[in-house]
Amino acid sequence: MAVKKSSEGHRQRLRDKFLNSSLEGFHDYEIIELLLTLGTPRKDCKQSAKEALMKFGTLKAVLEADAVDLKTVRGIGDKNVFGLKIAQAVARRYLADRVVDKDFIRSSKEVLEYLQHNLRDKNREVFMVIYLNGRNQIIKMEEVFEGTLSKSAVYPREVVKRALDNEAAALVFVHNHPSGNPNPSKEDLTITNKLKEAAQSIDVAIHDHLIIAGNEVYSFADHGLI
C-alpha cells in the first residue's frame, strides 16, 4: 500500500511541477512519463518512460514513433499510446489554428513552425496545400496526398478542384523529403510546373512550393523556380 501511495505522490509532484513552471526543469523522461499517465493515471510509468527514451533516443522520436513500435516497450499499452498521441495532435491543431486567417508572409515563421512540426519526422512523403485569399491570408491548410518514400502521387485536377472549393486566390505547395535532402528532385520540378499550369487555367496564383527536410526548408520562390 505504501508503494502505491508513493507512486501517487510522485505523479502528483510531476503535475504540480508542470502547473507551477510548465516544462522548465523537466527531464525528457519525466515529460514522457507525464504523458503516459494520461492513459493510465494509477500506474507507475516512470520505468516505461525511461525505456521508451532509451529505445527511441529523443523525446521527439518517442512522440513521433508508430503506435506498434511504442507498444514494444515494456509497460506501454494502447491507453499509454493515447497519452502520447493526443499531445502531438493537440500541438499540431494549436499551431495550425494560430496561423489561419493571418497573412502568409507576415506569419511565415509560425507557418514554418507548424509545417516542420507536422512533416519533418514522417517516413512517407506527404503533399500539402495552403489556400490563401486575395489578401494573402491563410484560409486553410490540408494534406492532399500521401505517397511513397521517393515520390508523391499528386493530381493537378484534384488540386484545382480543392482550390475552387476553398475559393482560393493563391496557393502554396508543401511536401516533405524523408531522406533529409532538401533539394528538389526532377519529379518535384515536373509536378510543380504541371500544378502551376493547372492553377493558371483558373486564375489562381502559386506563391511558393516548400520542401521540408528535417530542420531544413527549400523554397522554390527563393530559388526563382516559381
N, CA, C and O of each residue as an XYZ file, in Angstrom:
904
protein
N       0.826     -1.204      0.000
C       0.000      0.000      0.000
C       0.863      1.257      0.000
O       0.540      2.257     -0.641
N       1.984      1.176      0.746
C       2.887      2.323      0.831
C       3.490      2.620     -0.528
O       3.713      3.782     -0.868
N       3.765      1.549     -1.335
C       4.331      1.732     -2.661
C       3.349      2.476     -3.548
O       3.732      3.376     -4.295
N       2.063      2.090     -3.462
C       1.038      2.754     -4.264
C       0.932      4.218     -3.913
O       0.846      5.065     -4.802
N       0.936      4.540     -2.592
C       0.855      5.939     -2.171
C       2.073      6.714     -2.644
O       1.970      7.883     -3.016
N       3.248      6.046     -2.627
C       4.474      6.690     -3.089
C       4.375      7.048     -4.569
O       4.782      8.135     -4.982
N       3.819      6.108     -5.381
C       3.657      6.364     -6.816
C       2.692      7.506     -7.062
O       2.926      8.364     -7.913
N       1.598      7.505     -6.301
C       0.614      8.571     -6.458
C       1.218      9.924     -6.086
O       0.957     10.936     -6.736
N       2.023      9.920     -5.038
C       2.675     11.158     -4.626
C       3.649     11.659     -5.673
O       3.750     12.863     -5.909
N       4.374     10.731     -6.309
C       5.322     11.096     -7.367
C       4.604     11.713     -8.553
O       5.034     12.740     -9.077
N       3.507     11.089     -8.980
C       2.741     11.619    -10.120
C       2.183     13.007     -9.805
O       2.191     13.899    -10.653
N       1.702     13.174     -8.579
C       1.149     14.476     -8.197
C       2.240     15.535     -8.183
O       2.000     16.679     -8.569
N       3.440     15.161     -7.741
C       4.548     16.125     -7.748
C       4.894     16.549     -9.172
O       5.215     17.713     -9.410
N       4.829     15.602    -10.132
C       5.077     15.945    -11.531
C       4.023     16.921    -12.042
O       4.343     17.893    -12.727
N       2.764     16.653    -11.701
C       1.674     17.535    -12.147
C       1.838     18.924    -11.543
O       1.698     19.931    -12.237
N       2.134     18.971    -10.257
C       2.312     20.266     -9.587
C       3.498     21.021    -10.172
O       3.444     22.238    -10.349
N       4.557     20.298    -10.468
C       5.753     20.914    -11.055
C       5.413     21.543    -12.401
O       5.868     22.644    -12.712
N       4.610     20.838    -13.199
C       4.204     21.384    -14.503
C       3.320     22.613    -14.331
O       3.519     23.618    -15.013
N       2.346     22.542    -13.426
C       1.422     23.665    -13.223
C       2.144     24.902    -12.699
O       1.740     26.029    -12.987
N       3.193     24.696    -11.943
C       3.932     25.819    -11.362
C       4.940     26.435    -12.317
O       5.166     27.644    -12.277
N       5.558     25.617    -13.185
C       6.628     26.162    -14.042
C       6.644     25.571    -15.438
O       7.691     25.545    -16.085
N       5.495     25.095    -15.915
C       5.399     24.473    -17.237
C       6.420     23.328    -17.314
O       6.513     22.529    -16.382
N       7.183     23.238    -18.407
C       8.133     22.121    -18.551
C       9.554     22.496    -18.159
O      10.483     21.714    -18.359
N       9.727     23.700    -17.599
C      11.063     24.116    -17.158
C      11.581     23.158    -16.083
O      10.894     22.883    -15.099
N      12.788     22.662    -16.284
C      13.397     21.784    -15.307
C      13.011     20.326    -15.431
O      13.504     19.491    -14.672
N      12.130     19.996    -16.386
C      11.740     18.607    -16.584
C      12.806     17.858    -17.396
O      13.333     18.389    -18.374
N      13.114     16.647    -16.992
C      13.897     15.755    -17.835
C      12.977     15.212    -18.921
O      11.760     15.159    -18.741
N      13.557     14.808    -20.049
C      12.736     14.279    -21.139
C      11.910     13.075    -20.692
O      10.743     12.950    -21.065
N      12.504     12.194    -19.900
C      11.756     11.004    -19.465
C      10.575     11.391    -18.571
O       9.564     10.690    -18.549
N      10.696     12.501    -17.835
C       9.594     12.954    -16.985
C       8.425     13.469    -17.821
O       7.264     13.292    -17.453
N       8.742     14.110    -18.951
C       7.683     14.564    -19.849
C       6.952     13.356    -20.425
O       5.723     13.329    -20.474
N       7.721     12.357    -20.860
C       7.118     11.131    -21.394
C       6.278     10.448    -20.319
O       5.167      9.991    -20.588
N       6.805     10.383    -19.121
C       6.081      9.766    -18.011
C       4.757     10.480    -17.765
O       3.725      9.838    -17.570
N       4.792     11.800    -17.774
C       3.585     12.589    -17.540
C       2.529     12.289    -18.599
O       1.345     12.173    -18.285
N       2.961     12.165    -19.855
C       2.025     11.863    -20.937
C       1.490     10.438    -20.840
O       0.314     10.194    -21.108
N       2.349      9.500    -20.460
C       1.906      8.110    -20.318
C       0.837      7.976    -19.251
O      -0.079      7.164    -19.384
N       0.946      8.770    -18.190
C      -0.026      8.667    -17.103
C      -1.396      9.219    -17.487
O      -2.378      8.984    -16.783
N      -1.470      9.947    -18.594
C      -2.791     10.391    -19.061
C      -3.666      9.189    -19.401
O      -4.883      9.219    -19.221
N      -3.021      8.127    -19.897
C      -3.753      6.920    -20.272
C      -3.982      5.977    -19.102
O      -5.019      5.318    -19.016
N      -3.003      5.916    -18.197
C      -3.128      5.027    -17.038
C      -2.735      5.810    -15.777
O      -1.627      5.654    -15.265
N      -3.648      6.648    -15.286
C      -3.316      7.564    -14.190
C      -2.954      6.888    -12.872
O      -2.356      7.531    -12.009
N      -3.297      5.607    -12.688
C      -2.990      4.920    -11.428
C      -1.762      4.010    -11.540
O      -1.410      3.303    -10.596
N      -1.124      4.043    -12.703
C       0.006      3.141    -12.937
C       1.331      3.910    -12.878
O       1.414      5.050    -13.337
N       2.357      3.283    -12.314
C       3.685      3.882    -12.279
C       4.318      3.741    -13.670
O       4.596      2.627    -14.114
N       4.544      4.859    -14.350
C       5.040      4.838    -15.735
C       6.483      5.301    -15.850
O       6.993      5.474    -16.957
N       7.137      5.503    -14.728
C       8.488      6.061    -14.760
C       9.459      5.171    -15.529
O      10.183      5.653    -16.401
N       9.481      3.867    -15.212
C      10.421      2.973    -15.871
C      10.105      2.818    -17.355
O      11.012      2.764    -18.185
N       8.822      2.746    -17.686
C       8.428      2.650    -19.100
C       8.879      3.886    -19.866
O       9.323      3.788    -21.010
N       8.764      5.048    -19.232
C       9.191      6.297    -19.867
C      10.693      6.275    -20.143
O      11.137      6.676    -21.219
N      11.468      5.810    -19.175
C      12.923      5.742    -19.348
C      13.301      4.756    -20.448
O      14.206      5.017    -21.240
N      12.596      3.614    -20.493
C      12.889      2.609    -21.513
C      12.501      3.103    -22.902
O      13.187      2.806    -23.880
N      11.409      3.852    -22.993
C      10.996      4.411    -24.285
C      12.037      5.410    -24.788
O      12.382      5.420    -25.969
N      12.529      6.242    -23.882
C      13.542      7.223    -24.266
C      14.828      6.530    -24.687
O      15.484      6.966    -25.633
N      15.190      5.473    -24.009
C      16.398      4.721    -24.362
C      16.235      4.046    -25.734
O      17.173      4.010    -26.530
N      15.052      3.521    -25.994
C      14.816      2.805    -27.246
C      14.808      3.748    -28.447
O      15.409      3.444    -29.478
N      14.131      4.891    -28.320
C      13.955      5.782    -29.469
C      14.968      6.928    -29.517
O      15.145      7.551    -30.564
N      15.626      7.209    -28.404
C      16.740      8.155    -28.416
C      16.441      9.573    -27.985
O      17.252     10.183    -27.288
N      15.288     10.124    -28.384
C      14.955     11.507    -28.047
C      13.472     11.619    -27.727
O      12.681     10.745    -28.083
N      13.106     12.697    -27.055
C      11.696     12.968    -26.769
C      10.906     13.064    -28.059
O       9.819     12.498    -28.171
N      11.452     13.783    -29.036
C      10.790     13.957    -30.326
C      10.538     12.607    -30.996
O       9.461     12.374    -31.545
N      11.521     11.731    -30.949
C      11.387     10.424    -31.581
C      10.326      9.576    -30.893
O       9.610      8.821    -31.551
N      10.220      9.696    -29.578
C       9.184      8.963    -28.851
C       7.800      9.448    -29.265
O       6.900      8.647    -29.518
N       7.641     10.758    -29.331
C       6.338     11.329    -29.690
C       5.934     10.978    -31.115
O       4.747     10.836    -31.408
N       6.911     10.837    -32.000
C       6.617     10.559    -33.405
C       6.596      9.061    -33.722
O       6.251      8.673    -34.838
N       6.956      8.231    -32.767
C       7.042      6.793    -33.023
C       5.685      6.192    -33.356
O       4.651      6.650    -32.871
N       5.706      5.166    -34.185
C       4.484      4.448    -34.536
C       3.931      3.735    -33.306
O       4.687      3.276    -32.450
N       2.610      3.648    -33.230
C       1.962      3.025    -32.073
C       2.433      1.585    -31.864
O       2.640      1.150    -30.731
N       2.598      0.858    -32.958
C       3.047     -0.544    -32.861
C       4.426     -0.616    -32.221
O       4.682     -1.483    -31.385
N       5.317      0.296    -32.613
C       6.665      0.310    -32.046
C       6.657      0.733    -30.581
O       7.420      0.205    -29.772
N       5.798      1.680    -30.249
C       5.711      2.137    -28.861
C       5.306      0.997    -27.929
O       5.788      0.895    -26.801
N       4.414      0.148    -28.423
C       3.897     -0.936    -27.573
C       4.880     -2.091    -27.401
O       4.601     -3.052    -26.684
N       6.029     -1.989    -28.061
C       7.076     -2.989    -27.809
C       7.849     -2.656    -26.536
O       8.613     -3.480    -26.032
N       7.648     -1.451    -26.024
C       8.293     -1.047    -24.770
C       7.490     -1.632    -23.609
O       6.265     -1.506    -23.573
N       8.159     -2.253    -22.687
C       7.501     -2.891    -21.548
C       6.668     -1.886    -20.760
O       7.168     -0.837    -20.354
N       5.410     -2.209    -20.549
C       4.529     -1.358    -19.750
C       3.726     -0.354    -20.548
O       2.855      0.314    -19.990
N       3.996     -0.226    -21.851
C       3.239      0.719    -22.681
C       2.188     -0.040    -23.481
O       2.510     -0.920    -24.280
N       0.928      0.316    -23.254
C      -0.184     -0.287    -23.971
C      -0.974      0.752    -24.732
O      -0.531      1.891    -24.883
N      -2.143      0.367    -25.213
C      -2.970      1.269    -26.019
C      -3.309      2.558    -25.277
O      -3.283      3.639    -25.866
N      -3.620      2.451    -24.009
C      -4.015      3.642    -23.244
C      -2.852      4.616    -23.102
O      -3.043      5.831    -23.144
N      -1.647      4.076    -22.933
C      -0.468      4.944    -22.831
C      -0.154      5.608    -24.160
O       0.232      6.777    -24.202
N      -0.319      4.857    -25.255
C      -0.106      5.423    -26.589
C      -1.047      6.596    -26.805
O      -0.671      7.603    -27.404
N      -2.278      6.461    -26.311
C      -3.233      7.571    -26.404
C      -2.655      8.836    -25.780
O      -2.747      9.916    -26.364
N      -2.061      8.706    -24.597
C      -1.498      9.873    -23.918
C      -0.422     10.558    -24.731
O      -0.350     11.787    -24.753
N       0.428      9.771    -25.411
C       1.492     10.338    -26.235
C       0.943     10.976    -27.506
O       1.367     12.066    -27.891
N      -0.002     10.294    -28.160
C      -0.505     10.763    -29.445
C      -1.435     11.957    -29.313
O      -1.472     12.806    -30.204
N      -2.187     12.043    -28.223
C      -3.081     13.181    -28.055
C      -2.267     14.467    -27.887
O      -2.687     15.536    -28.328
N      -1.108     14.354    -27.252
C      -0.243     15.532    -27.085
C       0.217     16.052    -28.436
O       0.209     17.260    -28.672
N       0.625     15.135    -29.340
C       1.059     15.530    -30.673
C      -0.093     16.169    -31.451
O       0.078     17.203    -32.096
N      -1.260     15.540    -31.380
C      -2.407     16.031    -32.141
C      -2.832     17.427    -31.680
O      -3.151     18.288    -32.500
N      -2.835     17.641    -30.380
C      -3.214     18.952    -29.837
C      -2.204     20.014    -30.257
O      -2.580     21.127    -30.626
N      -0.906     19.659    -30.197
C       0.134     20.614    -30.593
C      -0.023     21.022    -32.051
O       0.110     22.198    -32.389
N      -0.305     20.050    -32.917
C      -0.471     20.357    -34.337
C      -1.704     21.211    -34.584
O      -1.661     22.157    -35.371
N      -2.798     20.884    -33.917
C      -4.012     21.690    -34.081
C      -3.777     23.123    -33.603
O      -4.212     24.078    -34.247
N      -3.092     23.264    -32.481
C      -2.804     24.585    -31.939
C      -1.957     25.417    -32.906
O      -2.259     26.581    -33.169
N      -0.890     24.801    -33.432
C      -0.001     25.517    -34.349
C      -0.723     25.893    -35.633
O      -0.479     26.966    -36.185
N      -1.614     25.023    -36.121
C      -2.383     25.328    -37.332
C      -3.369     26.452    -37.076
O      -3.472     27.385    -37.873
N      -4.096     26.369    -35.966
C      -5.098     27.394    -35.652
C      -4.458     28.761    -35.434
O      -5.088     29.797    -35.652
N      -3.193     28.750    -35.001
C      -2.513     30.010    -34.712
C      -2.250     30.844    -35.967
O      -2.086     32.061    -35.878
N      -2.210     30.196    -37.140
C      -1.867     30.933    -38.360
C      -3.033     31.103    -39.334
O      -2.945     31.900    -40.267
N      -4.130     30.359    -39.126
C      -5.286     30.526    -40.011
C      -5.815     31.953    -39.875
O      -5.915     32.484    -38.769
N      -6.148     32.563    -41.000
C      -6.642     33.944    -41.102
C      -5.536     34.995    -41.015
O      -5.811     36.191    -41.106
N      -4.282     34.554    -40.839
C      -3.179     35.508    -40.797
C      -2.506     35.602    -42.168
O      -2.621     34.697    -42.995
N      -1.803     36.715    -42.391
C      -1.077     36.913    -43.630
C       0.050     35.892    -43.740
O       0.842     35.726    -42.812
N       0.116     35.208    -44.885
C       1.090     34.132    -45.058
C       2.527     34.642    -44.924
O       3.352     33.995    -44.279
N       2.832     35.792    -45.525
C       4.190     36.329    -45.491
C       4.552     36.811    -44.094
O       5.617     36.475    -43.577
N       3.684     37.585    -43.488
C       3.975     38.132    -42.163
C       4.027     37.060    -41.078
O       4.691     37.223    -40.055
N       3.321     35.972    -41.318
C       3.295     34.886    -40.326
C       4.164     33.707    -40.761
O       3.962     32.583    -40.302
N       5.122     33.960    -41.636
C       5.906     32.869    -42.222
C       6.629     32.031    -41.164
O       6.755     30.816    -41.318
N       7.100     32.664    -40.102
C       7.805     31.934    -39.048
C       6.876     30.921    -38.391
O       7.251     29.767    -38.186
N       5.642     31.365    -38.057
C       4.682     30.471    -37.418
C       4.239     29.364    -38.366
O       4.021     28.228    -37.944
N       4.104     29.704    -39.668
C       3.710     28.708    -40.661
C       4.774     27.621    -40.767
O       4.457     26.431    -40.764
N       6.035     28.033    -40.860
C       7.126     27.064    -40.960
C       7.231     26.209    -39.702
O       7.551     25.022    -39.776
N       6.961     26.815    -38.551
C       6.989     26.053    -37.302
C       5.948     24.938    -37.351
O       6.223     23.803    -36.963
N       4.753     25.273    -37.831
C       3.706     24.261    -37.956
C       4.102     23.183    -38.964
O       3.978     21.991    -38.685
N       4.578     23.605    -40.133
C       4.919     22.651    -41.188
C       6.030     21.702    -40.755
O       5.956     20.499    -41.005
N       7.052     22.240    -40.110
C       8.148     21.386    -39.658
C       7.686     20.425    -38.576
O       8.078     19.257    -38.567
N       6.863     20.909    -37.674
C       6.341     20.046    -36.617
C       5.495     18.922    -37.203
O       5.500     17.796    -36.704
N       4.774     19.244    -38.261
C       3.829     18.297    -38.852
C       4.487     17.310    -39.812
O       4.022     16.178    -39.948
N       5.576     17.730    -40.487
C       6.103     16.933    -41.595
C       7.504     16.355    -41.422
O       7.825     15.338    -42.037
N       8.333     16.970    -40.609
C       9.757     16.631    -40.666
C      10.079     15.200    -40.249
O      11.106     14.665    -40.667
N       9.236     14.564    -39.441
C       9.565     13.224    -38.966
C       8.757     12.113    -39.633
O       8.848     10.953    -39.233
N       7.979     12.459    -40.634
C       7.209     11.431    -41.337
C       8.142     10.608    -42.223
O       9.080     11.142    -42.816
N       7.876      9.302    -42.307
C       8.738      8.442    -43.127
C       8.158      8.208    -44.510
O       8.698      7.414    -45.281
N       7.068      8.887    -44.834
C       6.500      8.855    -46.181
C       6.296     10.286    -46.648
O       6.085     11.187    -45.836
N       6.359     10.495    -47.961
C       6.141     11.840    -48.485
C       4.671     12.223    -48.352
O       3.773     11.438    -48.659
N       4.455     13.436    -47.893
C       3.110     13.995    -47.764
C       3.078     15.320    -48.512
O       3.989     16.136    -48.383
N       2.028     15.527    -49.290
C       1.886     16.755    -50.074
C       0.750     17.585    -49.478
O      -0.381     17.115    -49.350
N       1.070     18.817    -49.120
C       0.090     19.721    -48.515
C      -0.154     20.920    -49.412
O       0.691     21.297    -50.223
N      -1.334     21.513    -49.247
C      -1.667     22.755    -49.943
C      -2.122     23.779    -48.904
O      -2.929     23.478    -48.023
N      -1.593     24.984    -49.025
C      -2.049     26.109    -48.208
C      -2.871     27.016    -49.117
O      -2.373     27.490    -50.138
N      -4.114     27.255    -48.753
C      -5.022     28.077    -49.556
C      -5.042     29.497    -49.000
O      -5.225     29.704    -47.800
N      -4.853     30.469    -49.885
C      -4.820     31.881    -49.488
C      -5.947     32.649    -50.167
O      -6.349     32.328    -51.285
N      -6.453     33.673    -49.472
C      -7.447     34.544    -50.108
C      -6.749     35.691    -50.830
O      -5.523     35.704    -50.931
N      -7.517     36.649    -51.330
C      -6.948     37.750    -52.111
C      -6.040     38.661    -51.315
O      -5.275     39.427    -51.902
N      -6.102     38.603    -49.988
C      -5.232     39.422    -49.133
C      -4.059     38.601    -48.576
O      -3.380     39.018    -47.637
N      -3.842     37.436    -49.174
C      -2.773     36.520    -48.764
C      -2.953     35.983    -47.343
O      -1.989     35.566    -46.701
N      -4.187     35.997    -46.865
C      -4.478     35.397    -45.571
C      -4.739     33.902    -45.760
O      -5.315     33.479    -46.762
N      -4.311     33.128    -44.792
C      -4.467     31.678    -44.882
C      -5.906     31.284    -44.610
O      -6.452     31.567    -43.544
N      -6.511     30.629    -45.588
C      -7.876     30.129    -45.430
C      -7.857     28.761    -44.755
O      -8.643     28.483    -43.850
N      -6.942     27.922    -45.217
C      -6.924     26.532    -44.765
C      -5.600     25.898    -45.150
O      -4.974     26.311    -46.126
N      -5.171     24.903    -44.394
C      -4.015     24.089    -44.743
C      -4.445     22.630    -44.647
O      -5.054     22.219    -43.659
N      -4.126     21.855    -45.672
C      -4.531     20.450    -45.610
C      -3.564     19.533    -46.347
O      -2.918     19.921    -47.320
N      -3.488     18.299    -45.846
C      -2.733     17.259    -46.529
C      -3.613     16.709    -47.642
O      -4.736     16.270    -47.395
N      -3.100     16.734    -48.867
C      -3.901     16.350    -50.023
C      -3.546     14.954    -50.517
O      -4.427     14.183    -50.898
N      -2.246     14.626    -50.510
C      -1.803     13.321    -50.991
C      -0.723     12.765    -50.081
O       0.021     13.510    -49.443
N      -0.653     11.458    -50.036
C       0.451     10.786    -49.348
C       1.043      9.782    -50.310
O       0.324      8.971    -50.895
N       2.356      9.836    -50.474
C       2.999      8.972    -51.458
C       3.954      7.995    -50.833
O       3.893      7.723    -49.634
N       4.834      7.471    -51.646
C       5.858      6.553    -51.173
C       7.031      7.359    -50.631
O       6.974      8.587    -50.571
N       8.090      6.666    -50.238
C       9.261      7.351    -49.698
C       9.914      8.255    -50.738
O      10.520      9.269    -50.392
N       9.790      7.885    -52.023
C      10.524      8.620    -53.058
C       9.638      9.511    -53.936
O      10.148     10.401    -54.617
N       8.346      9.288    -53.929
C       7.512     10.067    -54.853
C       6.079     10.188    -54.332
O       5.526      9.221    -53.807
N       5.478     11.372    -54.475
C       4.081     11.573    -54.114
C       3.227     11.510    -55.367
O       3.637     11.975    -56.430
N       2.041     10.936    -55.241
C       1.109     10.889    -56.370
C       0.226     12.127    -56.299
O      -0.778     12.140    -55.586
N       0.596     13.154    -57.031
C      -0.091     14.440    -56.974
C      -0.859     14.658    -58.274
O      -0.286     14.584    -59.361
N      -2.159     14.928    -58.158
C      -3.004     15.081    -59.326
C      -3.441     16.543    -59.472
O      -4.217     17.031    -58.650
N      -2.964     17.243    -60.491
C      -3.301     18.662    -60.665
C      -4.797     18.927    -60.693
O      -5.252     19.936    -60.153
N      -5.571     18.040    -61.311
C      -7.012     18.268    -61.402
C      -7.659     18.309    -60.016
O      -8.563     19.106    -59.765
N      -7.182     17.435    -59.117
C      -7.719     17.411    -57.758
C      -7.329     18.676    -56.993
O      -8.126     19.202    -56.215
N      -6.109     19.164    -57.211
C      -5.666     20.396    -56.563
C      -6.509     21.572    -57.046
O      -6.901     22.425    -56.250
N      -6.790     21.621    -58.347
C      -7.625     22.685    -58.903
C      -9.025     22.644    -58.285
O      -9.579     23.681    -57.923
N      -9.583     21.458    -58.170
C     -10.915     21.303    -57.582
C     -10.947     21.811    -56.146
O     -11.874     22.516    -55.748
N      -9.937     21.451    -55.379
C      -9.888     21.870    -53.980
C      -9.678     23.385    -53.859
O     -10.209     24.021    -52.948
N      -8.903     23.951    -54.782
C      -8.704     25.404    -54.783
C     -10.021     26.125    -55.034
O     -10.320     27.124    -54.381
N     -10.809     25.618    -55.984
C     -12.116     26.208    -56.269
C     -13.074     26.026    -55.089
O     -13.807     26.947    -54.730
N     -13.062     24.850    -54.501
C     -13.941     24.580    -53.352
C     -13.645     25.512    -52.190
O     -14.549     25.901    -51.451
N     -12.369     25.870    -52.030
C     -11.964     26.756    -50.920
C     -11.937     28.231    -51.314
O     -11.561     29.091    -50.517
N     -12.346     28.513    -52.567
C     -12.382     29.893    -53.082
C     -11.038     30.587    -52.886
O     -10.972     31.738    -52.454
N      -9.976     29.867    -53.211
C      -8.624     30.392    -53.024
C      -8.216     31.309    -54.170
O      -8.561     31.074    -55.328
N      -7.475     32.359    -53.825
C      -6.911     33.253    -54.830
C      -5.461     32.886    -55.123
O      -4.924     33.239    -56.173
N      -4.836     32.181    -54.197
C      -3.439     31.782    -54.367
C      -3.180     30.518    -53.553
O      -3.918     30.197    -52.622
N      -2.118     29.812    -53.926
C      -1.770     28.556    -53.266
C      -0.286     28.518    -52.918
O       0.537     29.159    -53.572
N       0.031     27.770    -51.898
C       1.411     27.425    -51.569
C       1.446     25.909    -51.414
O       0.652     25.334    -50.670
N       2.365     25.273    -52.117
C       2.508     23.820    -52.023
C       3.617     23.479    -51.034
O       4.607     24.200    -50.915
N       3.434     22.376    -50.333
C       4.428     21.946    -49.349
C       4.520     20.425    -49.390
O       3.497     19.741    -49.418
N       5.733     19.896    -49.394
C       5.879     18.465    -49.171
C       7.193     18.196    -48.457
O       8.076     19.053    -48.408
N       7.309     17.019    -47.916
C       8.491     16.658    -47.136
C       9.395     15.703    -47.900
O       8.948     14.981    -48.791
N      10.661     15.710    -47.540
C      11.627     14.751    -48.048
C      12.134     13.929    -46.862
O      13.009     14.384    -46.126
N      11.593     12.725    -46.669
C      12.048     11.881    -45.548
C      13.537     11.566    -45.602
O      14.138     11.242    -44.578
N      14.136     11.658    -46.786
C      15.570     11.373    -46.932
C      16.440     12.383    -46.205
O      17.596     12.100    -45.891
N      15.884     13.573    -45.934
C      16.662     14.625    -45.297
C      17.350     15.554    -46.275
O      17.956     16.546    -45.872
N      17.263     15.240    -47.563
C      17.847     16.101    -48.601
C      16.792     17.117    -49.058
O      15.771     16.721    -49.620
N      17.018     18.419    -48.829
C      16.003     19.418    -49.143
C      15.910     19.785    -50.626
O      14.951     20.440    -51.034
N      16.878     19.381    -51.427
C      16.889     19.791    -52.834
C      15.780     19.102    -53.624
O      15.498     17.925    -53.402
N      15.149     19.836    -54.549
C      14.055     19.253    -55.335
C      14.551     18.203    -56.320
O      15.630     18.336    -56.898
N      13.759     17.169    -56.501
C      14.074     16.132    -57.480
C      13.507     16.555    -58.838
O      12.804     17.560    -58.937
N      13.818     15.784    -59.880
C      13.248     16.056    -61.207
C      11.728     15.947    -61.154
O      11.020     16.734    -61.783
N      11.223     14.954    -60.389
C       9.772     14.794    -60.240
C       9.150     16.012    -59.565
O       8.061     16.445    -59.940
N       9.846     16.569    -58.564
C       9.349     17.767    -57.879
C       9.213     18.936    -58.851
O       8.217     19.660    -58.836
N      10.222     19.107    -59.689
C      10.204     20.205    -60.656
C       9.099     20.002    -61.687
O       8.409     20.950    -62.064
N       8.938     18.767    -62.139
C       7.922     18.473    -63.147
C       6.515     18.701    -62.612
O       5.703     19.349    -63.271
N       6.218     18.179    -61.427
C       4.869     18.313    -60.881
C       4.571     19.759    -60.519
O       3.426     20.200    -60.618
N       5.591     20.502    -60.099
C       5.385     21.916    -59.785
C       4.961     22.683    -61.029
O       4.052     23.511    -60.970
N       5.613     22.413    -62.151
C       5.237     23.075    -63.410
C       3.820     22.697    -63.834
O       3.065     23.544    -64.311
N       3.459     21.422    -63.661
C       2.105     20.989    -64.020
C       1.062     21.642    -63.130
O       0.001     22.049    -63.602
N       1.366     21.742    -61.847
C       0.446     22.380    -60.909
C       0.302     23.876    -61.209
O      -0.786     24.442    -61.105
N       1.412     24.496    -61.578
C       1.385     25.923    -61.907
C       0.509     26.172    -63.132
O      -0.289     27.109    -63.146
N       0.657     25.335    -64.162
C      -0.161     25.471    -65.367
C      -1.635     25.243    -65.062
O      -2.497     25.956    -65.576
N      -1.925     24.251    -64.227
C      -3.316     23.958    -63.873
C      -3.930     25.113    -63.089
O      -5.086     25.473    -63.311
N      -3.163     25.692    -62.177
C      -3.672     26.813    -61.382
C      -3.901     28.053    -62.246
O      -4.878     28.778    -62.056
N      -2.998     28.290    -63.189
C      -3.146     29.443    -64.077
C      -4.414     29.344    -64.907
O      -4.998     30.364    -65.273
N      -4.846     28.122    -65.208
C      -6.053     27.930    -66.019
C      -7.313     28.407    -65.301
O      -8.327     28.670    -65.948
N      -7.263     28.523    -63.962
C      -8.409     29.030    -63.207
C      -8.069     30.355    -62.523
O      -8.764     30.787    -61.604
N      -6.993     30.990    -62.983
C      -6.582     32.307    -62.497
C      -6.240     32.304    -61.002
O      -6.597     33.227    -60.270
N      -5.554     31.265    -60.573
C      -5.092     31.167    -59.185
C      -3.565     31.212    -59.191
O      -2.920     30.477    -59.938
N      -2.997     32.069    -58.363
C      -1.543     32.242    -58.332
C      -0.877     31.171    -57.463
O      -1.484     30.661    -56.522
N       0.368     30.838    -57.784
C       1.189     29.951    -56.957
C       2.295     30.798    -56.344
O       3.156     31.311    -57.059
N       2.274     30.945    -55.031
C       3.266     31.791    -54.368
C       4.577     31.065    -54.080
O       5.648     31.671    -54.108
N       4.488     29.760    -53.803
C       5.717     29.048    -53.457
C       5.452     27.549    -53.403
O       4.305     27.104    -53.356
N       6.519     26.796    -53.410
C       6.498     25.358    -53.144
C       7.633     25.120    -52.165
O       8.795     25.373    -52.483
N       7.305     24.640    -50.990
C       8.293     24.434    -49.937
C       8.574     22.952    -49.753
O       7.663     22.125    -49.787
N       9.834     22.630    -49.560
C      10.234     21.255    -49.246
C      10.768     21.247    -47.815
O      11.706     21.973    -47.486
N      10.160     20.423    -46.978
C      10.598     20.280    -45.590
C      11.451     19.024    -45.488
O      10.986     17.924    -45.787
N      12.703     19.191    -45.064
C      13.610     18.054    -44.898
C      14.291     18.186    -43.540
O      15.308     18.867    -43.412
N      13.732     17.540    -42.540
C      14.250     17.718    -41.195
C      14.066     19.158    -40.758
O      12.947     19.670    -40.760
N      15.150     19.813    -40.384
C      15.076     21.218    -39.971
C      15.371     22.182    -41.118
O      15.402     23.397    -40.920
N      15.588     21.639    -42.319
C      15.875     22.482    -43.476
C      14.623     22.701    -44.325
O      13.755     21.833    -44.419
N      14.556     23.870    -44.932
C      13.420     24.218    -45.796
C      13.952     24.759    -47.119
O      14.796     25.655    -47.136
N      13.458     24.215    -48.219
C      13.827     24.689    -49.555
C      12.632     25.411    -50.144
O      11.529     24.868    -50.187
N      12.853     26.647    -50.603
C      11.790     27.452    -51.198
C      12.011     27.566    -52.700
O      13.056     28.048    -53.139
N      11.033     27.126    -53.494
C      11.113     27.278    -54.958
C      11.146     28.758    -55.326
O      11.871     29.158    -56.236
N      10.363     29.571    -54.620
C      10.312     31.006    -54.929
C      11.663     31.661    -54.687
O      12.113     32.472    -55.497
N      12.310     31.319    -53.586
C      13.611     31.918    -53.266
C      14.668     31.556    -54.304
O      15.637     32.292    -54.492
N      14.479     30.418    -54.979
C      15.435     29.957    -55.999
C      14.966     30.270    -57.421
O      15.517     29.742    -58.387
N      13.961     31.120    -57.549
C      13.489     31.540    -58.874
C      12.808     30.462    -59.680
O      12.811     30.516    -60.910
N      12.212     29.465    -59.001
C      11.599     28.349    -59.695
C      10.061     28.440    -59.760
O       9.399     27.551    -60.295
N       9.522     29.510    -59.215
C       8.069     29.741    -59.268
C       7.808     31.024    -60.039
O       6.655     31.418    -60.210
